[in-house]
Every structure is written in C-alpha cells, then in structure tokens.
Amino acid sequence: MKPCPRTIDRPLLILGLEGEDVAVILLLCGVPAIVFSPAVPLIALFFIWPCLAAFKRGKPEGYLIHWLYRQGVGFRGLLPPGPERFYSIYSKEGQDVF
C-alpha cells in the first residue's frame, strides 16, 4: 500500500502568498508602473509583500478577498457590499423588500 501525501489540500503558495493575493499586489503595483515609472511601484512591492504576508498569517484561504468585500469593494456576481440586508416577501419596518 502506498502512503497518501498530506499536501493534497494545501494551497499553492508563491513566496508565502496565495494566487489571488499576488494578483492584488500586481494590480496595486503593476498599474502605477505602467502609467508612471517602474521604480517607485517596484520599491513599494518590497514593502507590500511582507506586510500582506504578516496580515494573512494564521488566516484561512481567501481571507483577503472576503476582507476587501467587507471594506466595500464590489465583485461581479456577488451582492453589492454594504449594510446587511434582509430579503423577505413580507414588509417589515426599516427593512428593504426585494
């Protein structure tokens, strides 16, 4: 019998960050590098990467995306971020009915 590797469910990490975290960093540093000059965003990249790695330490997978959603960043296919909404077929005071 062959032993089963225990890394089947482990996410792919790139220098300690998940793929979506790397995508957020590339957006934060890549767009200014194209618009302005590549020197300043490249220097910012070396400060953002360890800060984000420390922010995510001990958190579950996909934590950054959920945190951004709670901060008000909208994503296509999800309900718009904002205050908690209640959906009901009955009208209640102070609640939206959709």
N, C-alpha and C positions, 0 to 999 in steps of 0.2 A: 504494500500500500504506500502511495506517495503522500508526503505531508502537504497540506494545503498552505499556500503562502498567506500570511496575515495582512498583507498590504493590498488586498483586492479592493477594499472600500476606501482606501486612503486617497485623498485628492491629489492631483498633480500640482506641485508647488514649484514656483520659479523664484529662487532666492528667498524662500520663506513666504511668498505671497501666492494667492490663487490667480487663475487666469483673468477673472473679472476685475480683480484689484489691479493687476498690471494694466488692463485696458483703461481703467480710470486714471492711473498715473500717466499713461501715454496720452490721453486726452488733455490732462492738465498741463503737461509739459510739451507735448508734440505740436499742438495748435499754436501756442505762442512761438515755438521755434520756427515754424513755417512763416508766420506773419512778421515776426521781428527778426531777431538774430538767434542762432542756436546756442550761444554761450550762456546766457542767463538761465533759460529753462534747463539746460544741462546741469548747471550748478544746483538749481532748485531740485532736480531729480535726486541728487545725492543726499538732500535733506529730507525730502518727502518719503523716500523709500523706507528708511529706518523708522521714521515716525509712524507710518502706516503699519509697519510690521509690529511695532510696540502697541499700537491701538488695537490690532486684531489678536494679539496674543491671548490665548485662552478663550476665544470666542468661537462659535460654531461656523460651519461653512456658509458662505453667502451673507455674512453679517454686515458687510459694507453696503451692499445693495439695500438691505432692509433698513439700515440706519439712514441712508440717503432718502429713502421713501418717507420715513418718519420726519425727516427735516423739511420735506415739501417738494422734493424732486419727483416729477411725474414720469412714469414709464408707460409706453404704449401697451395696451392690453390689460392694464390694471385700473381700478377705480382711481379717480383723481385724489391726490393726497389732501389732507386737511382734517377738519374736526370729524369726530366719529359720527357716522350717520346710521339711522335706523330705517329699515325698509319694512313696510307693513301695508296691508291692504286697508287697515283701519286708520283713521285720522286720530292722532293724539296731539295734545297741546305741545307746542315747541319742537315738534319733530317733523321732518320732511317726509312726504308721502310720494313715492315714485311708482 
